[in-house]
């Protein structure tokens, strides 16, 4: 928190320049970075690394992917000539200290998320909030999409959810505005991708897994979940099973 | 399309199979029937008759009563289409025969169809049904068991600890939702199970608490600022007003007292002769000063220090009140007189000339700068 404030305050003195994307797009080569690194004091670079670690941790709280542009603007700033080194070191720190992995889910727009590398300890959920419940809703939708062949129409998804007492038009006692949660929050968090189906009137939408879903869970895990719920072996669904086994 | 010729062709087309434009429409019937037959052989028994029935129908003459039955058919088609659209999942379920049933119903309806309008609806339904058929086929992979979303939903509800008090009497009905009551921790329970399947970076919390999430902070800040400035303005405003009022009040009071002093010295010098009101108030150099003098003098009169009356020439004069008692009397009797005095700029000029006033009796207060109000 204080981290952010600090960077914001000093941001004023530096002034906002809008062309940071442009600057970074001409990625310096490895040797250039090394040369630039020599010009900086190690303390300063390490300071930036820990600032970035803190920034990433705080930013991840809402599970909204972190854009490189934001990292540059809020943390790296005048150190952008050694950007790649800072982000690598921050990734290492996250890995070694927190057991988290910094994953670039979109290499074109440079969007990062954090995933956990450690197996989740059983019964160690210290924090109880409706994030957990939301995850339940999410895995149901992800399961539905996967089991239906990696894509499902919006009508089918909502009809399925209706069976679970989740109505898009009604306020849900746990999720509140469910429609918003599914079509906005999950999409923004990159768990879901919703694309309109061309030439449909009224417009229909296709629900698919978003990049975060693929990183945080896997087809294998989702199939395991479905199998557990239905009291069957994952091999029961032959084609889904082969597909899940084939995906890393 | 002409009805008469169309219907004639229709009846013949069944027997002859002649390729006329209208046959393509009805050609859908046997095709559809066939597809349905393959999916559900037991129904084949009564299928064969239907095309004949529809073949006979158009030969009947078209009348006014027909319009009503046509409307009814259209209505039934729309209802059927709507029902199918609303219950897609049910239609797609490998267990239910809903799609077959819907097709049968459409077949029955089609036996009454004679005009293009109804046929269009039939075609529309056919598009819908074939889309569903395609989806159904997609789900059916030869060697594997299809994913049954209805069963999955039921198992999920069971996992979440649904309390099925009600007997499922409405199963596979229009809603397709089985009864039962979900406990309040249902989703929490499912969520806890779910966490095992996610490599989700755990969100942390501050042991000593923290600021709540980001967005409210700037909003609060704005509110606080607004409140603060609003408060200051509020506080500043009355202070300013008070001051103005005070100073104004003071100035008026001072003026009144000064004039009273002037008046009293006059009375002392010459106790019995009243002073002409105009002599007193008119300032020959300034109309505005004149008006102000009248204003101030009115206070003196209100407070009973002097009396205003008309002399024999019906001209206003001002005279001292006799003593304190009289003053008290006036007040006590509630003699609050109102006098409306009009004085235009023109009249002021005339008075100055008539009374030959050259100098103001009430000298303008020195501290006041009223040059801009002066009239040349």
HADDOCK unambig.tbl for C-alpha pairs under 7 A between the chains (distance, minus, plus):
assign (segid A and resid 61 and name CA) (segid B and resid 203 and name CA) 5.32 0.50 0.50
assign (segid A and resid 100 and name CA) (segid B and resid 201 and name CA) 6.62 0.50 0.50
assign (segid A and resid 114 and name CA) (segid B and resid 201 and name CA) 6.05 0.50 0.50
assign (segid A and resid 115 and name CA) (segid B and resid 199 and name CA) 5.83 0.50 0.50
assign (segid A and resid 115 and name CA) (segid B and resid 200 and name CA) 5.21 0.50 0.50
assign (segid A and resid 115 and name CA) (segid B and resid 201 and name CA) 4.74 0.50 0.50
assign (segid A and resid 116 and name CA) (segid B and resid 199 and name CA) 4.94 0.50 0.50
assign (segid A and resid 116 and name CA) (segid B and resid 200 and name CA) 5.36 0.50 0.50
assign (segid A and resid 116 and name CA) (segid B and resid 201 and name CA) 4.51 0.50 0.50
assign (segid A and resid 117 and name CA) (segid B and resid 199 and name CA) 6.76 0.50 0.50
assign (segid A and resid 120 and name CA) (segid B and resid 196 and name CA) 6.21 0.50 0.50
assign (segid A and resid 132 and name CA) (segid B and resid 188 and name CA) 6.24 0.50 0.50
assign (segid A and resid 132 and name CA) (segid B and resid 191 and name CA) 4.71 0.50 0.50
assign (segid A and resid 132 and name CA) (segid B and resid 192 and name CA) 6.21 0.50 0.50
assign (segid A and resid 133 and name CA) (segid B and resid 187 and name CA) 4.99 0.50 0.50
assign (segid A and resid 133 and name CA) (segid B and resid 188 and name CA) 4.61 0.50 0.50
assign (segid A and resid 133 and name CA) (segid B and resid 190 and name CA) 6.89 0.50 0.50
assign (segid A and resid 133 and name CA) (segid B and resid 191 and name CA) 4.50 0.50 0.50
assign (segid A and resid 134 and name CA) (segid B and resid 191 and name CA) 6.85 0.50 0.50
assign (segid A and resid 135 and name CA) (segid B and resid 191 and name CA) 5.44 0.50 0.50
assign (segid A and resid 135 and name CA) (segid B and resid 194 and name CA) 6.59 0.50 0.50
assign (segid A and resid 136 and name CA) (segid B and resid 187 and name CA) 6.42 0.50 0.50
assign (segid A and resid 136 and name CA) (segid B and resid 190 and name CA) 5.30 0.50 0.50
assign (segid A and resid 136 and name CA) (segid B and resid 191 and name CA) 3.97 0.50 0.50
assign (segid A and resid 136 and name CA) (segid B and resid 194 and name CA) 5.64 0.50 0.50
assign (segid A and resid 139 and name CA) (segid B and resid 194 and name CA) 6.85 0.50 0.50
assign (segid A and resid 147 and name CA) (segid B and resid 147 and name CA) 6.14 0.50 0.50
assign (segid A and resid 148 and name CA) (segid B and resid 147 and name CA) 6.95 0.50 0.50
assign (segid A and resid 156 and name CA) (segid B and resid 89 and name CA) 6.67 0.50 0.50
assign (segid A and resid 163 and name CA) (segid B and resid 153 and name CA) 6.49 0.50 0.50
assign (segid A and resid 163 and name CA) (segid B and resid 177 and name CA) 5.46 0.50 0.50
assign (segid A and resid 164 and name CA) (segid B and resid 153 and name CA) 6.58 0.50 0.50
assign (segid A and resid 164 and name CA) (segid B and resid 157 and name CA) 6.62 0.50 0.50
assign (segid A and resid 216 and name CA) (segid B and resid 198 and name CA) 5.32 0.50 0.50
assign (segid A and resid 216 and name CA) (segid B and resid 199 and name CA) 4.65 0.50 0.50
assign (segid A and resid 216 and name CA) (segid B and resid 200 and name CA) 5.61 0.50 0.50
assign (segid A and resid 217 and name CA) (segid B and resid 197 and name CA) 6.18 0.50 0.50
assign (segid A and resid 217 and name CA) (segid B and resid 198 and name CA) 4.86 0.50 0.50
assign (segid A and resid 217 and name CA) (segid B and resid 199 and name CA) 6.10 0.50 0.50
assign (segid A and resid 221 and name CA) (segid B and resid 197 and name CA) 5.60 0.50 0.50
assign (segid A and resid 229 and name CA) (segid B and resid 155 and name CA) 6.08 0.50 0.50
assign (segid A and resid 229 and name CA) (segid B and resid 156 and name CA) 6.29 0.50 0.50
assign (segid A and resid 229 and name CA) (segid B and resid 159 and name CA) 6.80 0.50 0.50
assign (segid A and resid 230 and name CA) (segid B and resid 152 and name CA) 6.39 0.50 0.50
assign (segid A and resid 230 and name CA) (segid B and resid 155 and name CA) 5.75 0.50 0.50
assign (segid A and resid 236 and name CA) (segid B and resid 145 and name CA) 6.79 0.50 0.50
assign (segid A and resid 237 and name CA) (segid B and resid 144 and name CA) 6.15 0.50 0.50
assign (segid A and resid 237 and name CA) (segid B and resid 145 and name CA) 5.63 0.50 0.50
assign (segid A and resid 237 and name CA) (segid B and resid 146 and name CA) 6.86 0.50 0.50
assign (segid A and resid 238 and name CA) (segid B and resid 144 and name CA) 5.23 0.50 0.50
assign (segid A and resid 238 and name CA) (segid B and resid 145 and name CA) 6.98 0.50 0.50
assign (segid A and resid 239 and name CA) (segid B and resid 144 and name CA) 6.59 0.50 0.50
